[in-house]
Amino acid sequence: MILRALTHLASPAGRGAKLSTFIFHRVPAQPDPLLPDEPHAQRFEQMLSWITGQFQVLAPLEACERLSTGSLPARAAIITFDDGYRDNAEVALPILQRHGVSAAFFIATGFLDGGIMFNDRVIEAIRAVPVERVRINLAGIDELDLSSPAARRAAINALLRAIKHLMPGDRDDAVEAIEARLGVSATESPMMSRAQVRQLHAAGMAIGGHTRWHPILSVLAPDDAREAIQDGRDDLTELLGHPPPLFAYPNGRQGRDWGSEHAQMVKDAGFRFAFTTDSGAARYGDSPYVLPRFTPWARGRMGFGGQAWRNLLQGARGG
């Protein structure tokens, strides 16, 4: 009740309201030692109960529209998921429905029906290596320690940091080289099918754009960035029968992963609202193309709620 009251004071109704947006990616059915930051089903249900106890969770598009008109209720929040993982439909959706909560799912459309994103290829390759140490001599890394789950997570993070901001073709080449050097590769796609995207939409969930192939927009030539945004929009329009109004920038850090020119491209493509991965809460009058998102990492309810409340005290970055 204390957290709820503090949240109400920090985000009253009307033009003084702030919109908290929670961001998730995967929701595995069981804990995954290589994905410790991804809440498994039981943990996600616990987090959702905390969020709904502290905040008033709205349908995503409604919340964005009410933010723009200064008519949000107190303690307003929305739930979002990035990329389009299969467990969003299989694990997260039933939990959301039990809690009566709508969410937005931002889909990298090129990976539907069997695709694997570059980061998941690296994760699954590291998971499959049967030895505890391997020389790799790639991406500025000589040797990988794989002697424990923590060591494997560190190896994954080091490889992803080294290749994430490469041009898409170079990034794919780097992943292929890593797989070849390790002698293993991912064999099963973790991504949704088109039918599962339609299932989410039919269940009242919002579906948003996330480009087709999830490139870092800032490394692309302007025409290529524009095409990446529009291709994802076109794929979803064909899939759902209408253009999506919501968008999330891949990777999402303003100034590093995308800039004001990309926000204009998103607007030109017909999207009405766009989300970053910068922390903070959106306020009336903020640019609709620079909506921040944040998810607390504390393991207990008071710590989680306290981090969510402190995030409310931040504003969105300028557009």
C-alpha positions in Angstrom: 0.0 0.0 0.0 2.9 2.4 0.7 4.4 1.8 -2.7 1.0 2.2 -4.4 0.5 5.5 -2.5 4.0 6.8 -3.5 3.4 5.8 -7.1 0.1 7.7 -7.1 1.9 10.8 -5.8 4.6 10.5 -8.4 2.1 9.8 -11.2 -1.3 11.5 -10.5 -4.1 11.5 -13.1 -4.3 13.9 -16.0 -1.5 16.0 -17.4 0.7 15.3 -14.4 0.6 11.6 -15.1 3.5 9.6 -16.2 3.5 6.4 -18.2 5.7 3.5 -17.0 6.4 0.9 -19.6 7.8 -2.5 -18.6 10.0 -4.4 -21.1 10.4 -8.1 -21.4 11.9 -10.4 -24.0 11.6 -14.1 -23.2 9.6 -16.0 -20.6 10.9 -19.6 -20.5 8.8 -22.2 -18.9 11.6 -23.1 -16.5 14.7 -21.2 -15.2 17.5 -21.2 -17.8 21.0 -20.9 -16.3 22.2 -19.1 -19.5 19.3 -16.6 -19.4 19.2 -15.5 -15.7 17.7 -12.1 -16.5 14.8 -13.6 -18.4 11.9 -14.3 -15.9 10.7 -17.9 -16.2 6.9 -18.5 -15.9 6.7 -18.5 -12.1 8.9 -15.5 -11.8 7.0 -13.6 -14.5 3.7 -14.3 -12.8 5.1 -13.0 -9.6 6.4 -9.8 -11.3 3.1 -9.3 -13.0 1.2 -9.5 -9.7 3.6 -6.9 -8.3 3.1 -4.6 -11.3 -0.7 -4.8 -11.3 -0.7 -4.2 -7.5 1.3 -1.0 -7.8 0.2 0.3 -11.2 -2.9 0.5 -13.3 -2.0 -1.5 -16.4 -3.7 -0.2 -19.6 -4.0 -1.5 -23.1 -0.8 -0.2 -24.9 -2.4 1.9 -27.7 -5.0 3.3 -25.3 -2.2 4.3 -22.9 -0.2 6.0 -25.6 -3.2 7.9 -26.9 -4.2 9.0 -23.4 -0.6 10.1 -22.7 -0.7 12.3 -25.8 -4.0 14.0 -24.7 -3.1 14.3 -21.0 -5.9 12.0 -19.9 -4.0 9.1 -18.3 -5.2 7.7 -15.0 -3.0 7.7 -12.0 -0.2 5.1 -11.8 -0.6 4.2 -15.5 1.6 1.5 -17.0 1.9 -0.9 -19.9 3.6 -4.2 -20.6 5.8 -4.9 -23.7 7.7 -7.7 -25.2 10.5 -7.5 -27.9 11.5 -9.6 -30.8 8.8 -12.3 -31.1 9.8 -15.3 -29.0 7.6 -18.4 -29.1 7.4 -18.5 -25.3 5.6 -15.1 -25.4 2.6 -16.9 -27.0 3.0 -20.3 -25.2 4.0 -19.2 -21.7 3.4 -15.4 -21.2 0.0 -15.1 -22.9 -1.9 -17.4 -20.6 -0.3 -15.6 -17.6 -1.3 -12.2 -19.0 -4.9 -13.5 -19.6 -5.1 -14.9 -16.0 -4.3 -11.4 -14.7 -6.6 -9.6 -17.3 -3.7 -7.7 -18.7 -3.1 -6.7 -22.3 0.5 -6.2 -23.7 2.3 -5.1 -26.8 4.5 -7.5 -28.7 7.1 -6.0 -31.0 8.0 -8.5 -33.7 11.1 -8.9 -35.9 9.2 -10.4 -38.7 12.0 -12.0 -40.7 12.6 -14.6 -37.9 9.0 -15.9 -37.8 8.4 -19.5 -38.8 11.8 -20.9 -38.0 14.3 -18.1 -37.9 17.0 -17.6 -35.3 18.3 -14.2 -34.2 22.1 -13.7 -34.1 22.2 -13.5 -30.3 20.3 -16.7 -29.9 22.7 -18.5 -32.3 25.6 -17.4 -30.1 23.8 -18.5 -26.9 22.8 -21.9 -28.2 26.3 -22.5 -29.7 27.9 -21.8 -26.3 25.3 -24.0 -24.6 26.1 -26.9 -26.9 29.9 -26.8 -26.5 30.9 -30.0 -24.6 34.3 -28.9 -23.3 35.1 -26.4 -20.5 37.6 -24.3 -22.4 38.0 -23.5 -26.1 40.4 -21.4 -28.2 38.4 -19.2 -30.6 40.7 -16.4 -31.8 37.7 -14.4 -33.1 36.3 -10.9 -32.4 39.3 -10.0 -30.4 38.8 -13.0 -28.0 41.5 -15.6 -27.8 40.0 -18.2 -25.5 36.6 -18.9 -23.9 36.2 -20.3 -20.3 33.1 -22.5 -20.4 33.7 -24.2 -17.0 30.4 -23.1 -15.4 27.1 -21.5 -16.2 28.5 -18.2 -15.0 31.5 -18.5 -17.2 29.4 -19.4 -20.2 27.2 -16.4 -19.6 30.3 -14.2 -19.5 31.5 -15.8 -22.8 28.2 -15.1 -24.4 28.2 -11.5 -23.2 31.7 -10.9 -24.5 30.9 -12.3 -28.0 27.7 -10.4 -28.3 29.4 -7.1 -27.2 32.0 -7.7 -29.9 29.6 -8.3 -32.8 26.3 -6.6 -31.9 27.0 -3.3 -33.7 28.5 -4.7 -36.8 26.7 -4.2 -40.2 24.1 -7.0 -40.5 26.0 -8.9 -43.1 29.2 -8.7 -41.2 27.4 -9.7 -38.0 26.0 -12.8 -39.7 29.5 -13.7 -41.0 30.9 -13.3 -37.5 28.2 -15.6 -36.0 28.9 -18.2 -38.7 32.6 -18.0 -37.9 31.9 -18.5 -34.2 29.7 -21.5 -34.9 32.4 -23.0 -37.1 35.1 -22.4 -34.6 33.0 -24.0 -31.8 31.9 -26.8 -34.0 28.2 -26.4 -32.9 25.2 -24.4 -34.0 21.6 -23.8 -33.0 19.2 -26.3 -34.4 15.8 -25.2 -33.1 14.1 -21.8 -33.5 12.9 -20.1 -30.4 10.8 -17.6 -32.4 7.0 -17.5 -33.0 5.2 -18.7 -36.0 2.9 -16.3 -38.0 0.0 -18.3 -36.6 1.1 -17.4 -33.0 1.3 -13.7 -33.9 -2.3 -13.9 -35.1 -3.2 -15.8 -31.9 -1.8 -12.9 -29.8 -3.7 -10.4 -31.9 -6.9 -12.3 -31.7 -6.5 -12.4 -27.9 -6.5 -8.6 -27.8 -2.8 -8.1 -27.6 -1.1 -5.2 -29.5 1.3 -6.2 -32.2 4.0 -3.7 -33.1 6.9 -3.2 -35.6 10.5 -4.0 -34.7 11.9 -4.1 -38.3 12.2 -7.3 -40.3 15.8 -8.4 -39.4 16.5 -6.5 -36.2 19.4 -4.4 -37.4 21.0 -1.6 -35.4 19.6 1.3 -37.3 22.5 3.6 -36.6 25.0 1.4 -38.5 22.8 1.3 -41.7 22.8 3.7 -44.6 19.7 6.0 -44.4 17.9 4.2 -47.3 18.6 0.8 -45.7 17.4 1.9 -42.3 14.2 3.3 -43.9 13.7 0.0 -45.8 14.2 -2.1 -42.6 11.5 -0.1 -40.8 9.1 -0.3 -43.7 9.6 -4.0 -44.4 8.7 -4.9 -40.9 5.6 -2.7 -41.1 4.6 -4.3 -44.5 5.0 -7.8 -43.1 2.7 -7.1 -40.2 0.2 -5.3 -42.4 0.0 -8.4 -44.6 -0.2 -10.7 -41.5 -2.8 -8.8 -39.5 -4.8 -6.9 -42.2 -3.9 -3.4 -40.9 -0.7 -1.4 -40.4 0.7 -1.5 -36.8 0.6 1.8 -34.9 3.4 0.9 -32.4 7.1 0.5 -33.0 10.2 -0.4 -30.9 13.7 0.5 -32.0 16.0 -2.6 -32.2 18.4 -2.6 -29.2 16.8 0.7 -28.5 19.4 3.1 -26.9 18.9 6.6 -28.2 22.1 8.1 -29.7 23.9 4.8 -29.8 21.4 2.5 -31.7 19.2 5.1 -33.3 18.9 8.9 -33.7 16.4 11.6 -34.5 16.6 10.8 -38.3 15.3 7.2 -37.5 12.5 8.6 -35.4 11.4 10.6 -38.4 11.6 7.5 -40.6 9.4 5.7 -38.1 6.9 8.5 -38.3 7.0 8.6 -42.1 6.3 4.9 -42.1 3.0 5.6 -40.4 3.8 4.5 -36.9 2.2 6.7 -34.2 4.2 5.8 -31.2 7.8 4.4 -30.8 9.6 2.9 -27.8 13.2 3.0 -26.7 15.1 0.9 -24.1 16.2 4.0 -22.2 15.0 4.1 -18.6 12.5 6.7 -17.4 8.8 7.4 -17.6 7.0 9.3 -20.4 5.1 12.5 -19.5 2.5 14.6 -21.3 4.2 16.7 -24.0 7.0 14.2 -24.6 7.7 13.1 -28.1 5.5 10.1 -29.0 8.6 8.6 -30.8 10.8 8.6 -27.7 8.9 6.6 -25.1 11.2 5.0 -22.5 11.0 1.5 -21.0 12.3 0.0 -17.8 12.0 -3.3 -15.9 13.3 -3.5 -12.3 15.8 -6.3 -11.5 15.3 -6.6 -7.7 14.3 -10.1 -6.6 11.9 -9.0 -3.8 8.6 -7.1 -4.0 9.7 -4.0 -2.1 13.0 -3.7 -4.0 11.2 -4.3 -7.3 8.5 -1.7 -6.5 11.0 0.8 -5.2 13.0 0.6 -8.4 9.8 1.1 -10.4 8.9 4.1 -8.3 12.3 5.7 -8.7 12.1 5.2 -12.4 8.9 7.3 -12.4 11.0 10.2 -11.1 13.0 10.2 -14.4 11.7 11.9 -17.6 12.1 10.6 -21.1 15.1 11.7 -23.1 14.5 14.4 -25.7 13.6 13.5 -29.2 
